[in-house]
Amino acid sequence: MLEGQRVLVTGATGQVARPLAEKLNEKNEVWAAARFSDPQAKAELEAIGIGTAVFSMGQDDLSALPDVDYVFHCGCNTDPKTPEVGMSTNAEGSGFLMARYKDAKAFLHMSSSSVYRVPGYSPDPISEDHELGGYATYSPHYAMSKLASESVVRYQARALGLPTIITRLDVAYGTKGHGGVPMIVYEFMKNGLSYTRAESGDSFCSPIHEDDIAEQAQNLILKADVPAPIVNLGGDESVAVEEIIAYVEELTGLKMKIEVGEEASWGMKVLDNAKRKELGGPCKVTWKDGVRTALAVRHPDAIKA
């Protein structure tokens, strides 16, 4: 764990980065960099002693950002409306950020498992050398922009001599942001929305709780290097979305409307986490404990069982 360091976390009002920033703040001087379109989120971070700095992906002049020792780059445009927007915000934006922090001790770039090309809804784990070229149905230009971002980050690590690590995040969930797939499942149930199960079978994933992300990210940034290693960042359990649905039904007494179609509502992947375990250790939060805890925090009256 980092201690006594100056740390910058981008995207720090979001689902993944905010818990990380709050955890880092326990033992470090933390700066949260984001657009801060939500003034309340900014005020809440400042109330616990986290510094705030306005930052937008794609800016080329970042001289106003504070000097720090470590950078956790979690900010991104999750729904770029065109390829140009995706390239300029996510890919070029990451390059400009690394140039600003060329003298940092280490840089962690949070990428996405959406970069993997996976046939169907395979339960087979995907290792870091799997075929690339994925597609995110929820955002047509997202996966492309994240893969392009990885290329820019790899180049900058070598060009700048900046120790860097790239983590490919799978299904994150917890108490912040929209809460991830398990919390969206609950919202679907509560509002009578239906989930589409793929004709080919269940959709498997490697869900990882916000507490494990916060710990693993700190462990992994200490393994940053040149050239930049690439590491899968998912939970240690392979779980079907359909299992998550059944568990939320059990906890809440609600029922999900399930339809069957050619593609599932969410195309999922199972990550091979052998490399992550070697570099960062095991995860500590089981998916059932994590889902129950997150649901209790976000919706205190939801749990009936």
ChimeraX attribute file (.defattr): number of C-alpha atoms within 10 A of each C-alpha:
attribute: neighborCount
match mode: 1-to-1
recipient: residues
	/A:1	14
	/A:2	17
	/A:3	12
	/A:4	13
	/A:5	15
	/A:6	20
	/A:7	23
	/A:8	29
	/A:9	26
	/A:10	27
	/A:11	25
	/A:12	28
	/A:13	26
	/A:14	19
	/A:15	20
	/A:16	27
	/A:17	26
	/A:18	23
	/A:19	22
	/A:20	24
	/A:21	26
	/A:22	20
	/A:23	17
	/A:24	26
	/A:25	23
	/A:26	15
	/A:27	14
	/A:28	17
	/A:29	19
	/A:30	26
	/A:31	27
	/A:32	28
	/A:33	25
	/A:34	23
	/A:35	19
	/A:36	19
	/A:37	10
	/A:38	10
	/A:39	9
	/A:40	11
	/A:41	15
	/A:42	22
	/A:43	13
	/A:44	12
	/A:45	21
	/A:46	14
	/A:47	10
	/A:48	11
	/A:49	14
	/A:50	22
	/A:51	17
	/A:52	22
	/A:53	19
	/A:54	15
	/A:55	19
	/A:56	19
	/A:57	22
	/A:58	22
	/A:59	15
	/A:60	15
	/A:61	10
	/A:62	16
	/A:63	10
	/A:64	10
	/A:65	18
	/A:66	16
	/A:67	16
	/A:68	18
	/A:69	16
	/A:70	23
	/A:71	25
	/A:72	24
	/A:73	22
	/A:74	22
	/A:75	27
	/A:76	26
	/A:77	22
	/A:78	15
	/A:79	16
	/A:80	20
	/A:81	13
	/A:82	13
	/A:83	13
	/A:84	12
	/A:85	18
	/A:86	27
	/A:87	23
	/A:88	19
	/A:89	22
	/A:90	27
	/A:91	25
	/A:92	22
	/A:93	23
	/A:94	27
	/A:95	25
	/A:96	21
	/A:97	25
	/A:98	25
	/A:99	18
	/A:100	18
	/A:101	24
	/A:102	18
	/A:103	17
	/A:104	19
	/A:105	16
	/A:106	23
	/A:107	29
	/A:108	26
	/A:109	26
	/A:110	23
	/A:111	26
	/A:112	20
	/A:113	26
	/A:114	24
	/A:115	23
	/A:116	23
	/A:117	15
	/A:118	20
	/A:119	8
	/A:120	17
	/A:121	22
	/A:122	18
	/A:123	19
	/A:124	14
	/A:125	16
	/A:126	19
	/A:127	16
	/A:128	20
	/A:129	8
	/A:130	12
	/A:131	12
	/A:132	16
	/A:133	13
	/A:134	18
	/A:135	18
	/A:136	18
	/A:137	14
	/A:138	12
	/A:139	14
	/A:140	15
	/A:141	22
	/A:142	29
	/A:143	26
	/A:144	22
	/A:145	29
	/A:146	26
	/A:147	23
	/A:148	17
	/A:149	26
	/A:150	25
	/A:151	13
	/A:152	19
	/A:153	28
	/A:154	21
	/A:155	16
	/A:156	24
	/A:157	24
	/A:158	15
	/A:159	13
	/A:160	14
	/A:161	14
	/A:162	25
	/A:163	24
	/A:164	29
	/A:165	27
	/A:166	24
	/A:167	24
	/A:168	21
	/A:169	22
	/A:170	22
	/A:171	21
	/A:172	21
	/A:173	26
	/A:174	26
	/A:175	23
	/A:176	18
	/A:177	14
	/A:178	15
	/A:179	22
	/A:180	22
	/A:181	19
	/A:182	26
	/A:183	22
	/A:184	13
	/A:185	22
	/A:186	23
	/A:187	14
	/A:188	17
	/A:189	21
	/A:190	14
	/A:191	9
	/A:192	13
	/A:193	13
	/A:194	15
	/A:195	21
	/A:196	15
	/A:197	21
	/A:198	19
	/A:199	14
	/A:200	14
	/A:201	17
	/A:202	19
	/A:203	24
	/A:204	24
	/A:205	25
	/A:206	26
	/A:207	31
	/A:208	26
	/A:209	26
	/A:210	25
	/A:211	19
	/A:212	22
	/A:213	22
	/A:214	20
	/A:215	20
	/A:216	23
	/A:217	20
	/A:218	20
	/A:219	17
	/A:220	24
	/A:221	26
	/A:222	20
	/A:223	16
	/A:224	21
	/A:225	17
	/A:226	17
	/A:227	18
	/A:228	23
	/A:229	16
	/A:230	20
	/A:231	24
	/A:232	23
	/A:233	32
	/A:234	29
	/A:235	29
	/A:236	22
	/A:237	17
	/A:238	19
	/A:239	19
	/A:240	21
	/A:241	25
	/A:242	18
	/A:243	14
	/A:244	20
	/A:245	23
	/A:246	16
	/A:247	16
	/A:248	26
	/A:249	19
	/A:250	14
	/A:251	16
	/A:252	18
	/A:253	14
	/A:254	18
	/A:255	17
	/A:256	21
	/A:257	12
	/A:258	13
	/A:259	13
	/A:260	14
	/A:261	13
	/A:262	12
	/A:263	17
	/A:264	21
	/A:265	18
	/A:266	18
	/A:267	22
	/A:268	24
	/A:269	30
	/A:270	28
	/A:271	29
	/A:272	21
	/A:273	23
	/A:274	16
	/A:275	15
	/A:276	22
	/A:277	17
	/A:278	10
	/A:279	16
	/A:280	20
	/A:281	15
	/A:282	16
	/A:283	19
	/A:284	14
	/A:285	16
	/A:286	15
	/A:287	21
	/A:288	13
	/A:289	11
	/A:290	22
	/A:291	25
	/A:292	17
	/A:293	16
	/A:294	22
	/A:295	23
	/A:296	14
	/A:297	13
	/A:298	15
	/A:299	13
	/A:300	11
	/A:301	10
	/A:302	17
	/A:303	17
	/A:304	11
	/A:305	9
